[in-house]
Amino acid sequence: MKVVTLHIENFMAIGSASLMLMDRGLNLIQGQNLDDTSAKSNGSGKSSIPDALSWCLFGETARGESGDAVVNRSAGKNCRVSVTLADDDGTMYRIDRYRRHSEHKNKVYVTRLDESGKEEDLTLGTDKLTQGVIEKILGCNLEVFNAAIYAGQERMPNLPGMTDKELKALVEEAAGINELEACYEEARTRARLAKAEVTSAEVALGAAIAAVEDRERLVEMAKAKFETWLKEQAEKITKLEKEREAIKNALEAEATAVDAERGKLPAYRDELEKLTSSLKARETGEAEIKKIDAEILALERKLSGINARLKIAADEVKKHKTRLDTVSERIGKPCRECGAPITEASLSHAIASAKSDLAESVRSFKEHKEGREKCESALSELRGKRESAVAALVDVSETVARINELQRKIREVEQKITDYKYHQTHLTTLEEELERARAAPNPFEDLVKTHEKDLEEVKARVKEYEEKLGKARERLELAEQAVEVFSPAGVRGHILDQVTPFLNTRTAHYLGHLSDGNITATWSTLAKNSKGELKEKFGIEVRSATGGDRFGLLSGGEKRKVRLACAMALQDLVAQRALKSIKLFMADEIDDALDDAGMERLMDLLNEKAKERGTVLVISHNELSDWIRDQTLVVKKDGRSFVEGALAA
């Protein structure tokens, strides 16, 4: 992949510039800052050229800037960078990226150009999707692109001075092993999930097998109940048949006797009716006696009352007779009626009053005496009547005894008839029960079928889980193989085995030019531990034939040469990661602080890269015209830079 042209408008320091970049060999880019004479070339916008290329292709500069920060401050808007690319098969592409543009806003566009100049828009619906198209065309992402083609003093890593962890991360990133680390973690995650799936499948299979055993036990139990019911039902039918035969035989034996006893019932009932009628006369006499007894009791109570009143009347007669006999003796004493003292004049009145009271009491006595005589006469009459009624009652003990005997016989006959009817009913019930028993379905038949069906279902589940377990184990095996492949001992180790010789070869190549072979830097990814075992450990062992035997003992210039050689070797490794070889290399002030001998050797390397890549851009504020013939000047004036010289279109 070749970068053909680069057109810049209002990007960072550059106001407007067009550069031809395809197959331009070794080129020097220097700057002139007319806005600040104290700065000489600094701030002129030299580094804006690689930044513009990176931003156009990926939306971020080589130094990590993005957004509105890339818009030229003097212009304030209408930022645009356009890059034309030529693929190895001759296909041409143009990428246009805008920022704060009055027409295109912040969009990015991709266009394919055919040989006739006809354009085909490859832009998709979103910038993110369009960015994917760009990276597919380039065959790499921002990280790989900048690492492969861009070397800058600000980005020059101190590789020999890095720790094991830092160098490991950088080498793995450069070799693309960090992606394998992610693959390793993903493989381990999938292996864990696969193992969990196997465990889950094993648990499910175990549960299904246990369910099969449980269903088999239930089937056996149901079948046992089925057989037990059949046996018990047969015994029940046999028992019912025997009982039915016994009752039938009993009924046949009872039939004649019951018929004979039933024939006696009319005679028993007729005799009982006659004897019952004869008892009714006694009942009438007894009722009459009870009535007389009630009347006698009433007269006796009445007579008792008359006698009490007759005694009172006799006492009154006696009292009034005494009073009459003693009335003359009461002269001077109070009168019982008026209370005044009785005198000779009132004595006759007192005697008349006493006589009157005596006559009244005698009359009452006689009246009560007559009443007593009448009551005694009536009582005597009733008692005579009762005696006659009692005498008229007949002795019914024999009749009652016969009635009781007849009633007992009737009950016995009726009980025999009832028992006979009960036996008949019981026989009918037995025959119905026997018929039901013979026709009864086995209640455990459905249960057996249900458990057998369940058994078949769980057996099918066992088979299903066995298949799932088999597939899960296959997936686990594949996942474990993937873990092994992506593990440090797998493909990562294999890649590192390939990477280390490559880095050592390229580092030796660059150091051979920069130091005439006096300095060696050896990359290592393995070291022996105290047990003599090889363990993964990253480091760069540096030795100088004329100086120190480690990096820290080298001079400042020697250290810069080692750093540059190691960084360029690492860049070569990164460049190999791109799917398409990118024919461009940009070195931004990597010549800083090198002496003349070091500069000459660096130029040899850059010329070599120019032949290899087609175009190498050296950005420097140093005077390098003795080494680089083709030069381009970035001039800043009034806040905006422009380009003139070898690369200007």
C-alpha positions as CSV (number, residue, x, y, z in Angstrom):
1,M,0.0,0.0,0.0
2,K,1.5,3.4,-1.1
3,V,0.5,6.8,0.0
4,V,0.3,8.8,-3.2
5,T,-0.8,12.3,-2.2
6,L,-1.6,14.2,1.0
7,H,-3.7,17.4,0.8
8,I,-4.1,19.5,4.0
9,E,-6.4,22.4,4.7
10,N,-6.6,24.3,8.1
11,F,-5.2,21.3,10.0
12,M,-3.2,22.2,13.1
13,A,-0.4,24.6,12.1
14,I,-0.9,24.1,8.3
15,G,-3.3,26.4,6.5
16,S,-2.9,24.7,3.1
17,A,-0.5,22.1,1.7
18,S,-0.4,19.4,-1.0
19,L,2.3,16.8,-1.0
20,M,3.4,14.1,-3.4
21,L,4.5,11.1,-1.3
22,M,4.8,8.0,-3.5
23,D,8.3,6.7,-4.3
24,R,10.0,10.0,-3.3
25,G,13.1,8.4,-1.8
26,L,14.7,10.1,1.2
27,N,13.3,13.5,1.9
28,L,14.1,16.1,4.6
29,I,11.3,18.2,6.0
30,Q,12.4,21.4,7.8
31,G,10.5,24.4,9.1
32,Q,10.7,28.2,9.2
33,N,8.6,30.1,11.8
34,L,8.2,33.7,10.5
35,D,5.7,34.4,13.3
36,D,8.3,33.8,16.0
37,T,12.0,34.4,15.0
38,S,13.2,33.2,18.4
39,A,11.7,29.8,17.6
40,K,13.5,29.3,14.3
41,S,12.0,26.1,12.9
42,N,10.1,25.0,16.1
43,G,6.3,25.6,15.8
44,S,6.4,25.9,12.1
45,G,4.2,22.8,11.6
46,K,6.7,20.2,10.4
47,S,5.1,17.4,12.6
48,S,1.7,18.4,11.4
49,I,2.4,16.4,8.2
50,P,2.6,12.9,9.8
51,D,-0.2,14.0,12.2
52,A,-2.4,15.0,9.2
53,L,-1.8,11.6,7.6
54,S,-2.7,9.7,10.8
55,W,-5.7,11.9,11.5
56,C,-7.1,11.5,8.0
57,L,-6.8,7.7,8.1
58,F,-7.9,7.1,11.7
59,G,-9.4,10.3,13.2
60,E,-6.4,10.7,15.6
61,T,-3.0,12.2,15.2
62,A,0.3,10.3,15.6
63,R,0.7,12.2,18.9
64,G,-2.8,11.3,20.1
65,E,-4.8,14.5,19.3
66,S,-8.4,14.4,18.0
67,G,-11.6,16.3,17.9
68,D,-11.7,20.1,17.5
69,A,-8.1,20.3,18.7
70,V,-6.8,19.6,15.2
71,V,-8.5,22.6,13.6
72,N,-6.2,25.5,12.7
73,R,-6.7,28.2,15.4
74,S,-6.4,31.0,12.9
75,A,-9.1,29.6,10.5
76,G,-11.2,28.1,13.3
77,K,-13.2,26.0,10.8
78,N,-13.2,24.1,7.5
79,C,-10.5,21.6,8.5
80,R,-9.9,18.9,5.8
81,V,-7.3,16.3,5.1
82,S,-7.4,14.2,2.0
83,V,-5.2,11.1,1.3
84,T,-4.9,9.2,-2.0
85,L,-3.7,5.6,-1.7
86,A,-2.6,3.0,-4.2
87,D,-3.1,-0.6,-3.4
88,D,-0.6,-3.3,-4.6
89,D,-3.0,-4.4,-7.3
90,G,-3.2,-0.8,-8.7
91,T,-6.6,0.1,-7.1
92,M,-6.8,3.7,-6.0
93,Y,-8.6,5.1,-3.0
94,R,-9.3,8.5,-1.6
95,I,-10.1,9.2,2.0
96,D,-11.5,12.7,3.0
97,R,-11.9,13.6,6.6
98,Y,-13.5,16.9,7.8
99,R,-13.7,18.8,11.1
100,R,-15.9,21.8,11.7
101,H,-16.4,22.1,8.0
102,S,-19.2,24.4,6.8
103,E,-20.4,21.8,4.2
104,H,-19.3,18.4,5.4
105,K,-19.4,19.0,9.2
106,N,-17.3,16.3,10.9
107,K,-17.7,13.5,8.3
108,V,-15.3,11.0,6.8
109,Y,-15.7,9.7,3.2
110,V,-14.1,6.8,1.3
111,T,-14.0,6.7,-2.5
112,R,-12.6,4.1,-4.9
113,L,-11.2,5.4,-8.1
114,D,-10.9,3.2,-11.2
115,E,-8.4,3.6,-14.1
116,S,-10.8,5.8,-16.0
117,G,-11.2,8.1,-13.0
118,K,-14.7,7.0,-12.2
119,E,-15.5,7.3,-8.5
120,E,-17.3,4.7,-6.3
121,D,-18.5,5.9,-2.9
122,L,-17.7,3.3,-0.2
123,T,-18.9,5.4,2.7
124,L,-21.3,3.7,5.1
125,G,-24.1,5.0,7.3
126,T,-21.9,5.9,10.3
127,D,-18.3,7.1,10.7
128,K,-17.6,4.0,12.8
129,L,-18.7,1.7,9.9
130,T,-16.8,3.8,7.4
131,Q,-13.6,3.6,9.6
132,G,-13.9,-0.2,9.4
133,V,-13.8,0.1,5.6
134,I,-10.7,2.3,5.8
135,E,-8.9,-0.2,8.1
136,K,-9.8,-3.0,5.8
137,I,-8.3,-1.1,2.8
138,L,-5.1,-0.4,4.8
139,G,-4.9,-3.9,6.4
140,C,-4.1,-2.5,9.9
141,N,-5.5,-0.2,12.7
142,L,-4.1,3.1,14.0
143,E,-1.8,1.4,16.5
144,V,-0.1,-0.8,13.9
145,F,0.0,1.9,11.3
146,N,1.8,4.5,13.4
147,A,4.1,2.0,15.0
148,A,5.1,0.6,11.6
149,I,5.8,3.9,9.8
150,Y,6.4,6.6,12.4
151,A,9.4,7.1,14.7
152,G,9.6,10.2,16.8
153,Q,11.8,11.5,19.5
154,E,8.7,11.9,21.7
155,R,7.7,8.3,21.0
156,M,11.2,6.7,21.2
157,P,10.9,4.1,24.0
158,N,13.8,3.3,26.4
159,L,13.6,-0.4,25.6
160,P,16.8,-1.6,27.2
161,G,15.9,0.2,30.4
162,M,12.4,-1.3,30.7
163,T,11.4,-3.8,33.4
164,D,10.5,-7.4,32.5
165,K,6.8,-6.5,32.7
166,E,7.0,-3.4,30.6
167,L,9.1,-5.0,27.9
168,K,7.0,-8.1,27.8
169,A,3.9,-5.9,27.3
170,L,5.6,-4.0,24.5
171,V,7.0,-7.0,22.7
172,E,3.7,-8.9,22.9
173,E,1.9,-5.9,21.6
174,A,4.3,-5.5,18.7
175,A,4.1,-9.2,17.9
176,G,0.4,-9.2,18.2
177,I,0.6,-11.6,21.1
178,N,-1.5,-9.3,23.3
179,E,-4.4,-10.4,21.0
180,L,-3.3,-14.0,21.7
181,E,-3.4,-13.2,25.4
182,A,-7.0,-12.1,24.9
183,C,-7.6,-15.3,22.9
184,Y,-6.0,-17.2,25.8
185,E,-8.3,-15.6,28.3
186,E,-11.2,-16.2,26.0
187,A,-10.2,-19.8,25.6
188,R,-9.9,-20.2,29.3
189,T,-13.3,-18.6,29.8
190,R,-14.7,-20.9,27.2
191,A,-13.0,-23.9,28.8
192,R,-14.5,-22.9,32.2
193,L,-17.9,-22.5,30.6
194,A,-17.4,-25.8,28.8
195,K,-16.3,-27.5,32.0
196,A,-19.3,-26.0,33.8
197,E,-21.5,-27.2,30.9
198,V,-19.9,-30.7,31.3
199,T,-20.5,-30.6,35.1
200,S,-24.1,-29.4,34.5
201,A,-24.6,-32.1,32.0
202,E,-23.1,-34.7,34.3
203,V,-25.4,-33.5,37.1
204,A,-28.4,-33.5,34.8
205,L,-27.4,-37.0,33.6
206,G,-27.0,-38.2,37.1
207,A,-30.3,-36.8,38.1
208,A,-31.9,-38.5,35.0
209,I,-30.3,-41.8,35.9
210,A,-31.5,-41.4,39.5
211,A,-35.0,-40.6,38.0
212,V,-34.8,-43.8,35.9
213,E,-34.0,-45.8,39.0
214,D,-36.8,-44.0,40.9
215,R,-39.3,-44.6,38.1
216,E,-38.3,-48.3,37.9
217,R,-38.9,-48.6,41.6
218,L,-42.3,-46.9,41.2
219,V,-43.1,-49.3,38.3
220,E,-42.2,-52.3,40.4
221,M,-44.2,-51.0,43.3
222,A,-47.2,-50.2,41.0
223,K,-47.0,-53.7,39.4
224,A,-46.8,-55.3,42.9
225,K,-49.9,-53.3,43.9
226,F,-51.5,-54.4,40.6
227,E,-50.8,-58.1,41.4
228,T,-51.8,-57.7,45.0
229,W,-55.1,-56.2,44.0
230,L,-55.7,-59.1,41.5
231,K,-55.0,-61.6,44.3
232,E,-57.2,-59.8,46.8
233,Q,-60.0,-59.3,44.3
234,A,-59.9,-63.0,43.5
235,E,-60.1,-63.8,47.2
236,K,-62.9,-61.3,47.6
237,I,-64.9,-62.9,44.7
238,T,-64.4,-66.4,46.2
239,K,-65.6,-65.2,49.6
240,L,-68.6,-63.5,48.1
241,E,-69.5,-66.6,46.1
242,K,-69.2,-68.8,49.2
243,E,-71.3,-66.3,51.2
244,R,-73.9,-66.2,48.5
245,E,-74.2,-70.0,48.4
246,A,-74.5,-70.2,52.1
247,I,-77.3,-67.6,52.1
248,K,-79.1,-69.4,49.2
249,N,-78.9,-72.7,51.1
250,A,-80.2,-71.0,54.3
251,L,-83.1,-69.4,52.4
252,E,-84.1,-72.7,50.9
253,A,-84.1,-74.3,54.4
254,E,-86.0,-71.4,55.9
255,A,-88.6,-71.1,53.2
256,T,-90.9,-74.0,54.4
257,A,-90.7,-73.1,58.1
258,V,-91.4,-69.4,57.4
259,D,-94.4,-70.3,55.3
260,A,-95.8,-72.5,58.1
261,E,-95.2,-69.8,60.7
262,R,-96.8,-67.2,58.4
263,G,-99.9,-69.4,58.2
264,K,-100.4,-69.2,62.0
265,L,-100.4,-65.5,62.2
266,P,-104.1,-64.9,61.4
267,A,-105.2,-67.2,64.2
268,Y,-102.8,-65.6,66.7
269,R,-104.1,-62.1,65.7
270,D,-107.8,-63.1,65.9
271,E,-107.4,-64.6,69.4
272,L,-105.3,-61.6,70.5
273,E,-108.1,-59.2,69.3
274,K,-110.8,-61.1,71.3
275,L,-108.7,-61.1,74.4
276,T,-107.9,-57.5,74.0
277,S,-111.6,-56.7,73.7
278,S,-112.4,-58.6,76.9
279,L,-109.9,-56.4,78.7
280,K,-111.6,-53.2,77.7
281,A,-114.6,-53.9,80.2
282,R,-112.1,-54.1,83.1
283,E,-110.6,-50.9,81.9
284,T,-114.0,-49.3,81.9
285,G,-114.7,-50.5,85.6
286,E,-111.3,-49.4,86.7
287,A,-112.0,-46.0,85.2
288,E,-115.3,-45.8,87.0
289,I,-113.6,-46.7,90.3
290,K,-111.1,-44.0,89.7
291,K,-114.0,-41.6,89.2
292,I,-115.7,-42.7,92.4
293,D,-112.5,-42.5,94.3
294,A,-112.1,-38.9,93.1
295,E,-115.7,-38.1,94.3
296,I,-115.1,-39.8,97.7
297,L,-112.0,-37.8,98.1
298,A,-113.8,-34.6,97.3
299,L,-116.7,-35.4,99.9
300,E,-114.1,-36.3,102.5
301,R,-112.5,-33.0,102.1
302,K,-115.9,-31.2,102.2
303,L,-116.9,-33.2,105.4
304,S,-113.7,-32.2,107.0
305,G,-114.5,-28.5,106.3
306,I,-118.1,-28.9,107.6
307,N,-116.9,-30.5,110.9
308,A,-114.5,-27.6,111.4
309,R,-117.2,-25.0,110.9
310,L,-119.7,-27.1,113.1
311,K,-117.2,-27.0,116.0
312,I,-116.8,-23.2,115.6
313,A,-120.6,-22.9,115.6
314,A,-120.9,-25.0,118.8
315,D,-118.4,-22.9,120.5
316,E,-120.3,-19.7,119.4
317,V,-123.6,-21.2,120.9
318,K,-121.8,-22.0,124.1
319,K,-120.2,-18.5,124.2
320,H,-123.5,-16.6,123.6
321,K,-125.4,-18.8,126.1
322,T,-122.9,-17.9,128.8
323,R,-123.2,-14.3,127.9
324,L,-127.0,-14.3,128.2
325,D,-126.7,-16.1,131.6
326,T,-124.2,-13.5,132.9
327,V,-125.6,-10.2,131.3
328,S,-127.0,-8.8,134.7
329,E,-123.5,-9.1,136.1
330,R,-122.2,-6.6,133.5
331,I,-123.9,-3.5,134.9
332,G,-121.3,-0.8,135.0
333,K,-119.1,-2.5,132.5
334,P,-118.7,-1.2,128.9
335,C,-121.2,-2.4,126.3
336,R,-119.6,-4.6,123.7
337,E,-121.4,-2.7,120.9
338,C,-121.2,1.0,121.8
339,G,-118.6,0.9,124.6
340,A,-120.8,2.9,127.0
341,P,-121.2,1.5,130.6
342,I,-124.2,-0.7,131.0
343,T,-126.9,0.7,133.3
344,E,-130.1,-0.6,134.7
345,A,-131.9,1.3,131.9
346,S,-129.9,-0.3,129.2
347,L,-129.9,-3.8,130.7
348,S,-133.0,-5.0,128.7
349,H,-131.3,-3.9,125.5
350,A,-128.3,-5.9,126.4
351,I,-130.4,-9.0,127.2
352,A,-132.2,-8.7,123.9
353,S,-129.0,-8.4,122.0
354,A,-127.5,-11.5,123.8
355,K,-130.6,-13.5,123.0
356,S,-130.5,-12.5,119.4
357,D,-126.8,-13.5,119.1
358,L,-127.5,-16.8,120.7
359,A,-130.4,-17.6,118.4
360,E,-128.2,-16.8,115.4
361,S,-125.4,-19.0,116.5
362,V,-127.9,-21.9,117.2
363,R,-129.3,-21.5,113.7
364,S,-125.8,-21.6,112.1
365,F,-125.0,-24.7,114.3
366,K,-128.1,-26.5,113.0
367,E,-127.4,-25.6,109.4
368,H,-123.9,-27.0,109.6
369,K,-125.1,-30.1,111.3
370,E,-127.6,-30.7,108.5
371,G,-124.9,-30.2,106.0
372,R,-122.7,-32.8,107.8
373,E,-125.4,-35.3,107.8
374,K,-126.1,-34.9,104.1
375,C,-122.4,-35.2,103.3
376,E,-122.0,-38.3,105.4
377,S,-125.0,-39.9,103.7
378,A,-123.6,-39.1,100.2
379,L,-120.1,-40.4,101.3
380,S,-121.6,-43.6,102.6
381,E,-123.5,-44.0,99.3
382,L,-120.4,-43.6,97.2
383,R,-118.4,-46.0,99.3
384,G,-121.1,-48.6,98.8
385,K,-121.0,-47.9,95.0
386,R,-117.3,-48.3,95.0
387,E,-117.5,-51.6,96.7
388,S,-120.0,-52.8,94.2
389,A,-117.8,-51.6,91.3
390,V,-114.7,-53.3,92.8
391,A,-116.7,-56.5,93.3
392,A,-117.8,-56.3,89.7
393,L,-114.1,-56.4,88.4
394,V,-113.0,-59.8,87.0
395,D,-109.5,-61.4,87.4
396,V,-107.7,-61.0,84.1
397,S,-104.2,-62.4,85.0
398,E,-104.7,-65.5,82.8
399,T,-106.0,-63.3,79.9
400,V,-103.0,-60.9,80.2
401,A,-100.7,-63.9,80.3
402,R,-102.2,-65.3,77.2
403,I,-102.1,-61.9,75.4
404,N,-98.4,-61.7,76.3
405,E,-97.8,-65.2,74.9
406,L,-99.7,-64.4,71.7
407,Q,-97.8,-61.2,71.2
408,R,-94.5,-63.0,71.8
409,K,-95.4,-65.6,69.2
410,I,-96.5,-63.0,66.7
411,R,-93.2,-61.1,67.2
412,E,-91.2,-64.3,66.7
413,V,-93.0,-65.1,63.5
414,E,-92.6,-61.5,62.2
415,Q,-88.9,-61.6,63.1
416,K,-88.5,-64.9,61.2
417,I,-90.3,-63.3,58.2
418,T,-88.1,-60.1,58.6
419,D,-84.9,-62.2,58.8
420,Y,-86.0,-64.2,55.7
421,K,-86.6,-60.9,53.8
422,Y,-83.3,-59.6,55.0
423,H,-81.5,-62.7,53.8
424,Q,-83.3,-62.3,50.4
425,T,-82.2,-58.6,50.3
426,H,-78.7,-59.6,51.4
427,L,-78.5,-62.2,48.7
428,T,-79.5,-59.7,46.1
429,T,-76.8,-57.3,47.4
430,L,-74.2,-60.0,47.4
431,E,-75.0,-60.9,43.8
432,E,-74.8,-57.3,42.8
433,E,-71.5,-56.9,44.7
434,L,-70.2,-60.1,43.1
435,E,-71.1,-58.8,39.7
436,R,-69.3,-55.5,40.4
437,A,-66.3,-57.3,41.8
438,R,-66.0,-59.4,38.6
439,A,-66.4,-56.4,36.4
440,A,-64.2,-54.0,38.5
441,P,-61.1,-52.7,36.6
442,N,-57.7,-52.9,38.4
443,P,-57.2,-49.4,39.9
444,F,-53.4,-49.8,39.6
445,E,-53.4,-50.5,35.9
446,D,-53.4,-46.8,35.0
447,L,-50.7,-46.2,37.7
448,V,-48.5,-48.9,36.1
449,K,-49.0,-47.3,32.7
450,T,-48.3,-43.8,34.0
451,H,-45.1,-44.9,35.7
452,E,-44.0,-46.9,32.7
453,K,-44.6,-43.9,30.5
454,D,-42.6,-41.7,32.9
455,L,-39.9,-44.3,32.9
456,E,-39.7,-44.2,29.1
457,E,-39.6,-40.4,29.2
458,V,-36.7,-40.3,31.7
459,K,-34.9,-43.0,29.8
460,A,-35.2,-40.7,26.7
461,R,-33.9,-37.8,28.8
462,V,-31.0,-40.0,29.9
463,K,-30.2,-40.6,26.2
464,E,-30.6,-36.9,25.5
465,Y,-28.3,-35.9,28.4
466,E,-25.8,-38.6,27.4
467,E,-25.6,-37.0,23.9
468,K,-25.4,-33.5,25.5
469,L,-22.7,-34.7,27.8
470,G,-20.8,-36.2,24.9
471,K,-21.0,-33.0,22.9
472,A,-20.1,-31.0,26.0
473,R,-17.1,-33.1,26.6
474,E,-16.1,-32.7,22.9
475,R,-16.5,-28.9,23.4
476,L,-14.5,-29.1,26.6
477,E,-11.7,-31.0,24.8
478,L,-11.6,-28.5,22.0
479,A,-11.6,-25.6,24.6
480,E,-8.8,-27.2,26.5
481,Q,-6.9,-27.7,23.3
482,A,-7.5,-24.0,22.5
483,V,-6.3,-23.1,26.0
484,E,-3.2,-25.2,25.3
485,V,-2.7,-23.5,21.9
486,F,-3.1,-20.0,23.2
487,S,-1.2,-20.6,26.5
488,P,2.3,-19.1,27.0
489,A,3.7,-22.6,26.2
490,G,1.6,-22.8,23.0
491,V,1.4,-20.5,19.9
492,R,2.5,-17.5,22.0
493,G,5.7,-19.4,22.9
494,H,6.1,-20.4,19.2
495,I,5.7,-16.8,18.1
496,L,8.1,-15.5,20.7
497,D,10.6,-18.2,19.5
498,Q,10.2,-16.6,16.0
499,V,10.1,-13.0,17.3
500,T,13.3,-13.1,19.4
501,P,15.6,-14.1,16.5
502,F,13.9,-11.5,14.3
503,L,14.4,-8.7,16.9
504,N,18.0,-9.8,17.5
505,T,18.8,-9.9,13.7
506,R,17.2,-6.5,13.1
507,T,18.8,-4.9,16.2
508,A,22.2,-6.3,15.2
509,H,21.7,-4.9,11.7
510,Y,20.9,-1.4,13.0
511,L,23.5,-1.4,15.7
512,G,26.1,-2.7,13.2
513,H,25.5,0.5,11.2
514,L,25.3,2.8,14.1
515,S,28.2,1.5,16.2
516,D,30.4,-0.3,13.7
517,G,29.6,-3.5,15.6
518,N,31.1,-2.3,18.9
519,I,27.8,-2.5,20.7
520,T,25.5,-5.6,20.9
521,A,22.0,-5.7,22.2
522,T,20.5,-9.2,22.6
523,W,16.7,-9.7,23.2
524,S,15.7,-12.6,25.4
525,T,12.3,-13.9,26.4
526,L,13.5,-16.8,28.6
527,A,15.8,-17.1,31.7
528,K,16.8,-19.9,34.0
529,N,15.5,-19.8,37.6
530,S,17.3,-21.0,40.7
531,K,16.3,-24.6,39.8
532,G,17.7,-24.3,36.3
533,E,14.2,-24.2,34.8
534,L,13.4,-22.0,31.8
535,K,10.8,-19.3,32.7
536,E,9.4,-16.5,30.6
537,K,11.4,-13.3,31.3
538,F,11.9,-10.4,29.0
539,G,15.0,-8.3,28.8
540,I,17.7,-6.7,26.5
541,E,21.2,-7.5,27.3
542,V,23.6,-4.8,26.1
543,R,27.4,-5.0,25.9
544,S,30.0,-2.6,24.5
545,A,33.3,-3.9,23.2
546,T,34.9,-0.6,24.2
547,G,32.9,0.3,27.3
548,G,30.4,-1.1,29.8
549,D,29.0,-4.6,29.9
550,R,25.5,-3.4,30.6
551,F,23.2,-0.6,29.3
552,G,23.5,1.6,32.4
553,L,27.3,1.9,31.9
554,L,27.1,3.2,28.3
555,S,27.7,6.8,27.4
556,G,24.7,9.0,26.5
557,G,25.4,8.8,22.7
558,E,25.8,5.0,22.9
559,K,22.5,4.7,24.8
560,R,20.7,6.8,22.1
561,K,22.1,4.5,19.4
562,V,20.9,1.3,21.3
563,R,17.5,2.9,21.9
564,L,17.2,3.8,18.2
565,A,18.3,0.4,17.0
566,C,16.0,-1.5,19.4
567,A,13.0,0.8,18.5
568,M,13.6,0.4,14.7
569,A,13.8,-3.4,15.1
570,L,10.6,-3.3,17.0
571,Q,9.1,-1.2,14.3
572,D,10.1,-3.7,11.7
573,L,8.3,-6.4,13.8
574,V,5.1,-4.2,14.0
575,A,5.3,-3.5,10.2
576,Q,5.1,-7.3,9.6
577,R,1.7,-7.3,11.5
578,A,0.0,-5.3,8.7
579,L,-1.8,-7.3,6.2
580,K,-0.4,-5.0,3.5
581,S,3.1,-3.6,3.4
582,I,2.9,0.2,3.8
583,K,5.5,1.9,1.6
584,L,6.2,4.9,3.8
585,F,8.4,5.7,6.8
586,M,8.5,9.0,8.8
587,A,11.2,9.8,11.3
588,D,10.5,12.9,13.4
589,E,13.7,14.3,15.0
590,I,15.3,11.0,15.7
591,D,18.6,12.5,14.7
592,D,18.6,14.7,17.8
593,A,21.8,14.7,19.9
594,L,23.7,12.3,17.5
595,D,27.3,13.2,16.7
596,D,28.5,13.3,13.1
597,A,29.6,9.7,13.1
598,G,26.2,8.6,14.5
599,M,24.4,10.9,12.0
600,E,26.3,9.4,9.0
601,R,25.4,5.8,10.1
602,L,21.8,6.9,10.7
603,M,21.6,8.3,7.2
604,D,22.8,5.0,5.8
605,L,20.0,3.2,7.6
606,L,17.4,5.8,6.4
607,N,18.7,5.5,2.8
608,E,18.3,1.7,3.2
609,K,14.7,2.2,4.4
610,A,14.0,4.6,1.5
611,K,15.0,1.8,-0.9
612,E,12.9,-0.6,1.1
613,R,9.8,1.6,1.6
614,G,9.9,3.9,-1.4
615,T,9.5,7.1,0.6
616,V,11.2,8.1,3.9
617,L,10.4,11.5,5.5
618,V,13.0,12.9,7.9
619,I,11.6,15.7,10.0
620,S,14.3,17.7,11.7
621,H,15.4,21.2,12.8
622,N,19.0,20.3,12.2
623,E,20.9,21.1,9.0
624,L,21.0,17.7,7.2
625,S,21.5,18.9,3.6
626,D,24.9,17.2,3.4
627,W,23.1,13.9,3.8
628,I,19.7,14.5,2.3
629,R,19.4,16.0,-1.1
630,D,15.6,16.4,-1.5
631,Q,14.2,18.9,0.9
632,T,10.8,20.4,1.8
633,L,10.2,23.5,3.8
634,V,7.2,24.2,6.0
635,V,6.8,27.9,6.4
636,K,4.6,29.5,9.1
637,K,3.3,33.0,8.5
638,D,0.4,34.8,10.1
639,G,-0.6,31.7,12.1
640,R,-0.9,29.4,9.1
641,S,1.8,27.2,7.5
642,F,2.3,26.3,3.8
643,V,4.7,23.8,2.1
644,E,7.3,24.4,-0.6
645,G,10.1,22.3,-2.0
646,A,10.6,18.7,-3.2
647,L,7.3,17.2,-1.9
648,A,5.0,20.2,-2.8
649,A,2.5,19.4,-5.5
